[in-house]
Amino acid sequence: MYGVLTHGRKAIADRFTALFAGILRSAQRTDTIRSIRFFTPQIAFLDADTVITGTKSADGSDVPPRKGLLIAVLTKQDGRWLICSFHEAEFPARPAPGSPTAAKHE
């Protein structure tokens, strides 16, 4: 969700190993599917809301729940659905009530 682009199985595995050993050690993710659109019986586009709780900052303090959007293209191969493209974006945090920027969002 931080905009890091990773290619290849080893690079992806290394990145997630480091994340799950660190700031995501206690994290839990909930994805709520908004829609699935089938382009063919073997190709689907998935759109979902995501919420991640339990993330820690670099100093070990708790991070508020992170909310965002997940978009994936899936392909069915040998009877199994596989992710062939996956993108997610984190929604910006809402300004604190009464802050100068809060009035712009109300």
C-alpha positions in Angstrom: 0.0 0.0 0.0 3.0 2.3 0.1 3.5 2.3 -3.7 6.4 -0.1 -3.8 6.6 -1.9 -7.2 8.0 -5.5 -7.0 8.6 -7.9 -9.8 9.4 -11.7 -9.7 8.6 -14.4 -7.2 11.8 -14.1 -5.2 11.6 -10.3 -4.9 8.0 -10.5 -3.8 8.7 -13.3 -1.3 11.7 -11.4 0.1 9.6 -8.2 0.5 6.7 -10.0 2.3 9.0 -12.0 4.5 10.6 -8.8 5.8 7.2 -7.1 6.2 5.7 -10.0 8.1 8.7 -10.2 10.4 8.5 -6.5 11.1 5.7 -3.9 10.9 3.0 -6.4 9.8 3.9 -9.1 12.4 0.5 -8.6 14.2 -1.5 -7.3 11.3 -4.8 -8.7 10.1 -6.3 -7.9 6.7 -10.0 -8.0 5.7 -11.0 -7.6 2.1 -14.6 -7.0 1.2 -15.3 -7.7 -2.5 -17.2 -4.9 -4.2 -17.4 -6.7 -7.6 -16.0 -9.4 -9.7 -16.3 -9.0 -13.5 -15.6 -12.0 -15.7 -14.1 -11.0 -19.1 -13.9 -14.7 -20.1 -14.5 -17.9 -18.0 -10.7 -17.8 -17.3 -10.1 -14.1 -16.7 -11.7 -12.0 -13.9 -11.3 -8.5 -12.6 -11.7 -8.1 -8.8 -12.5 -4.8 -7.0 -12.5 -4.8 -3.2 -12.3 -2.6 -0.1 -9.5 -3.5 2.3 -8.8 -2.8 6.0 -5.6 -3.6 7.7 -5.4 -3.6 11.5 -2.5 -4.3 13.9 0.2 -2.6 11.8 3.1 -1.2 13.9 5.2 1.9 13.1 9.0 1.7 12.9 9.2 2.7 16.6 6.7 -0.1 17.6 3.7 2.1 18.2 0.3 1.1 16.9 -0.9 2.5 13.6 -4.6 3.3 13.2 -6.5 0.9 10.9 -5.5 1.4 7.3 -8.2 1.4 4.7 -7.9 1.2 0.9 -8.8 -0.2 -2.4 -7.6 -3.5 -3.9 -7.8 -4.2 -7.6 -6.7 -7.5 -9.1 -6.8 -9.4 -12.4 -7.1 -13.2 -11.9 -6.6 -16.0 -14.4 -7.9 -19.5 -14.1 -5.2 -22.1 -14.8 -5.6 -25.8 -14.3 -8.8 -25.3 -12.3 -7.1 -22.8 -9.9 -7.6 -19.0 -9.8 -4.2 -17.2 -9.8 -3.5 -13.5 -9.3 -1.7 -12.2 -12.4 -1.8 -8.5 -11.5 -2.5 -6.9 -8.1 -2.7 -3.2 -7.1 -3.8 -1.5 -4.0 -3.9 2.0 -2.8 -4.4 3.3 0.7 -7.0 6.0 1.3 -5.6 9.2 2.8 -6.2 9.7 6.5 -9.1 12.0 7.3 -8.1 15.2 9.0 -8.7 15.6 12.7 -12.0 17.3 13.6 -11.4 21.1 14.1 -8.1 21.1 12.1 -7.7 23.7 9.4 -8.0 21.0 6.7 -11.0 19.3 8.2 -13.3 22.1 7.1 -12.4 21.4 3.5 -13.6 17.8 3.8 -16.9 18.5 5.7 
